[in-house]
Amino acid sequence: MWPDRRLIDLFKTELPIVLAPMAGVMDAELVIAVAEGGGLGSLPSAMLSPEKAREQVNIIRQRVKAPVNMNFFCHTPVELTGEAEARWKQRLTGYYTEHGLDPAAPISAANRAPFDAAFCEVVEELKPEIVSFHFGLPEQALLKRVKAAGCIVISSATTVKEAIWLEQHGVDAVIAQGAEAGGHRGMFLTDKISEQPGTFALVPQVADAVKVPVIAAGGIADGRGIAAAFALGAAGVQIGSAYLRCPESKVSPGGRKALAEARDDSTVITNVMTGRPARGVQNRLMREAGPISPDAPPFPHAATALGPLKAAAEKQGRVDFTNLWAGQAVALGREVPAAELTRDFAKSALARMKALAG
């Protein structure tokens, strides 16, 4: 039925549909639902402790007999200087005062750790069928251990050059992340966000440049997008934003309202939420301090000082300081159970491809 079965055969899933790992707004429940629908469930692990990651995978294993993808970040940590912290706190002081918060009060640091030896031990213990990375790949010694554990390795590329680099360094499939995609740019060989190609331009060029299967990501939220991705040379798709309004997601009530009201022009690429460029639904902070600000400290430190503001605003049902990551097709999302939505994606994509073939 599918014109390219390489990804299905590689992952041993029913469908060539990958749930995008969306840290902070999902957990095992959404992973399980997408797996029940025939897709590949992905557990975002960059904001989890090794113990919590282990717990989440065990929950998934108890509920479904399906492949699991554990996702990790591979950024190089950057120390937060006192000067950068003071500058950012100064920029946010007015918001703290407005919400009756003390800018000098101690705050827990933002937890977005890169893949390390501790996480590698968890992978070796749990042996997830797939391990995906964002911002490149971990150091060679750790990558060898992941592969020795029998895991399939995939990672995101935002340019053809990155895709070629990933293939040369041993990935089994490449996620071609277009500029339309929600969340952090997966870029690691460049920081020029204005030069990132869109999905429609990126996927066929990546498919021509590498021999491994290509997973299209960015702006795909229904069967039409999936059919287009296959027409462009992809062997599968990664979908995130379309699942955000599913009952299994952990998006706050205020976030769900913002998503329901989002349009094609509601998202922007910003660095004010975490310190690293990411696409999300525009909020008050993005409008007033960004969307790109030189005052934002490096990733992930910008998120630390926003923690108290986010909590205070969400208590009032607002998402003024919430990083609601979503792509440009967010308006196509629906309030449908994730398993049903996954099956509908496949059914409508196959129908679209059959109609085009006829």
N, C-alpha and C positions, 0 to 999 in steps of 0.2 A: 504493500500500500504506500509506504513512504519511499520517495524517489532516491533517498540516500539513507542507508541503514547503518552506516559506520558507527554513529554515536550510540544507537540502540544496542548494537552488538558489543560495543566497548563497555558501556555502563550496565548492560543486561537489565534495562528497564523496558517497560511496555511502550513508552512514548519518548520521543526526542525532545522533551521539555524539561528544563532545569529551573527549579525555584531559585531565584536570586537570594543569596544570604543577606538578610537585612538586619544588621545588629541594632538592638535596642527596641525593635517593634515586633519581634517574633521569637518563638522558642520551639520546643519539640512538637507542640500541638500542630503548628502549621506544616512542619516537616512531615509529620505523620499523615496529615490530610492530603498533601500533594502526592506522597508516595502511594496512598490508597487510590488516588486518581490515575496512577500509572506513570507519573513523572518522577524526576530525581529530587528528593528533598535535601535541602542544604541547611546545615546548622551553622549560623554565624558564631564563631568562637573567639573573636578578637577581644570582646569585652567580658569574656568569661574567665574565671579561674580554672586551672586544670581540674579541680574537684567538681566544679559546676558543669564543665564540659563533659566529664565522665558521667555524671548523673543524668544529663540530658540525653546522651547517646544511649544509655541503658534504658531510659524510658522509651525511646524510639524502638530499640531492639525488642522490647517486651510487647509492643503494640503491632508492629508490622515486620514481615519478612521481606525486606526490600533493601536495595543499596542505599548507603548513607554517604553524603558529602559533608566533610568538616571543612570549614573555611577559616583561613587565618590571614593576618596582615604581615607584610614583610618590610615595613618601613624601617629606616634607620633612626633610632631615637635621637632627639635633639634636646639638650638641656634647656630649661627655662631660666633665662637670666633675670636678675632682680629688676633690671631696667625695663625689660620687655613686660614683666608681670605688672610693674607699677604703671606703665603706660596704658596697658589694657584695663587695669582696675580704674584708672582715671577716666577712661572713655566710658566705663559702665557706671560710674559713681551716681549719676543722675537717676538711673534705673533702680539702683539699690535704695536710694533715698525715697523714691516714689513708692517702693514696696515695703518700706520700713525695715530694711535690712542693713546690717553693719558690714561695710566693705572690708573691715579689718578682721572680721571673725574668721577662724580657721575653716578651710574647706577641704574635703576629700579630693585628691587628685583624680583627673579623668583617667579611666582605665581602658586603654587601647594598646595592649602590649603586642610587640612583634613576635612571630614564631621563634621559639627558643628550645633549649634542651628539655625543659620541663614539659612543654607542649609535645615535643617529639616523643617523649616517653609515653604520653597519653595515647598518641597515635599508634605507637608500637604495641601498646596494650590492647586498645580497642579495635585496631585494624579496620577503620572505615574503608569501604570499597573505593571511595574517591576522596582525595584531599585537594582543595582548591586554594589558590593564593591570590592576594591582591597586592599591588605595588611590587611586582617582580616575583622573585623566588628567594627562598632562604639560602644561607650559605651552603656550599656544595656538600659538606660533610653531613649536615642535617637532611638535605634533600636525598642523599644516598640512603640514609636510614629509613626515610619515608618510603622510598621505592622498594627497599629490601623487605619492608613489612608487607609488601604485596599491594600497596595502594596505587591506584591510577592517579596521576598528577595533572591538574589543569591550572591555568592562570590567565589573567586578563591582559590584553594588549589594546592600546589606544591608537597605535600606528602600525604600519607594515613592518617597520624596523623592529619594534618591540615584539611582534609576532614571530619574526625570524629568529630573534635572540632567544625567545622562549623555546622554540623548536630545537635550536642548537643546544640548549641546556637541558633537554630531556623531557619536556612536557608531552603528554599523550593526546592532548587536545588544547586548542586555543580559544579563549573567549574574546571575540572581537567587540569591544565596547565602544559604541558610537557616542558622539557628543550628546545625543538625546537622552542617554541613560541617566537614571536617578542615582544618587549616592556619590561616593568619592570617585574621582577620576582614577583609573587604575594605572595611570602613567608612571613610568619609572626611569625611562631614558631621556625624558624631556620634562620641562615644567611649563611649556608654552600652551596654555589652555586655549588660546585663540586659534591655534593651528590644528586642534583635534578634529579629524574628519567625522562626518555624520555616519550613521550605520549604513545607509544606502551606498555611500561611497567607499566605506572601509571594508565591508564584508567581502565583496568580490575581489578586491585587491589582496586581502589577506588569503583568501581561498586560492588565488593564483600563486602566492608566494610560499606557502607551506604545504607539506604533504599530509600532516595530521588533520583530523576533523576540526572544522570551525564551528563554534557556537556563536550565533548572532545575539547581541544584547544592545538594547537601547531603542525605545519607541515601539516595542512589540507588545501588544496588549490584547490581541484577538487573533482569530484564524486568518484574517487577511495579512497581518504582519508576519505570521509564521509561514504562510505560503510565499510571501515576498522574500523572506530570508532564504528559503530553499531555492527559489528562482535565482538568487544572487550567489549561490554556491555553498551555503551553510548546510551542515549536517544535523543541526539542532538549534534550539533557541534557549536563551535564559530570560525569564520573565520575573519582574519584581513588583513594580507599581500596581499592576492589575490585581495583585493579591492583597493589597493593603486594607481594603474594605471588607475582606472576608471575615466571618465571625471568629475564625481561629487566630487572626492577627492580634497583637497586643497594643495597637494604636489607641491612644487616649480618646475619650469622647470629643474633646475639642479638636483633636487631630482628625478624627473621622468627619467632623463637620467641615473642616477646611478641605479635606480631600473630596468630599461630595460636591463642594462648590467650585473646585478647581477647573480651570479651562486650559486651552492649549498654550496660553501665554502666562500661566501662573507660576512656572518654575524658573529659577535662575541658578547660575553657578556662583557659589559664594565661598569665602574662606573665613567668615566671621564666626561660624558655629564651632569649628574644630581647629582652624588654622591651616587646613588643607582644602583645595578646591573640591566642592561637591555640589551636585544639583539637588535642589529641594524646593518645596512650595514656599514662596516668598512670605516672610513674616515681618513683624515690626522691626526687629533688630537688623535684618537684611536691608530693609528700606532705609533705615535711619543711620546705620553705621557702615553700610556696604553698598552693593553686595561683596565687593572686594575692598578690603581695608588694609593699609600698611601697619595699622596698630594691632592687628590680630597676631598673637604670638604663634610660634610654630606648632604643628600638629603633635600631640592632641591637646596641647595646653590651653588653647582658647576656650575649650569646653569646660575647663575647671571652674573658672569664675562665673560661668553661665549657670552652673548647677542650681544655686539658690534662687536665681531669677526664674529659671524654668519651673522649679517646683512651686514657687509663689504664684506665677501666672496660671499654671495648670490647675491649681486649687480653685481659681476663679473661672475655669473653663476656657482659658485663652492659650494660644500657642505662640505668643509673642517672642519667646526665647527657646522654642522647641525646634530641633533639627528634623523636620518632617521630610526626609529624603524621598524624592519621587521624580520620575522622568517626564518627558514632554507629552507622553500619551496617558498621563494620569487620569484624565477625564473619561477615559474608556473603561476605568475600573468599575466593578459591580459588587453589590452586597450579596454574594452567592457563596455557599460553602466551597472551600478550596478544592476538594476532590471533584465535585460537580463541575466547577469552573475549569479544571484541568482537562477533564474528559470533553467538555464543550469546546475548548481550544482545539483539541485534536480533531474532533468531528468536523468542525467548521473549516479547519485548515485543509483537511483531506477533500472536503466537498469543493472548496475553492480551487484546489489544484486540479481536481477532476474536471471542473467546469472549464478551466483554462486550457487543459489538454484537449478537451473536446472541440 
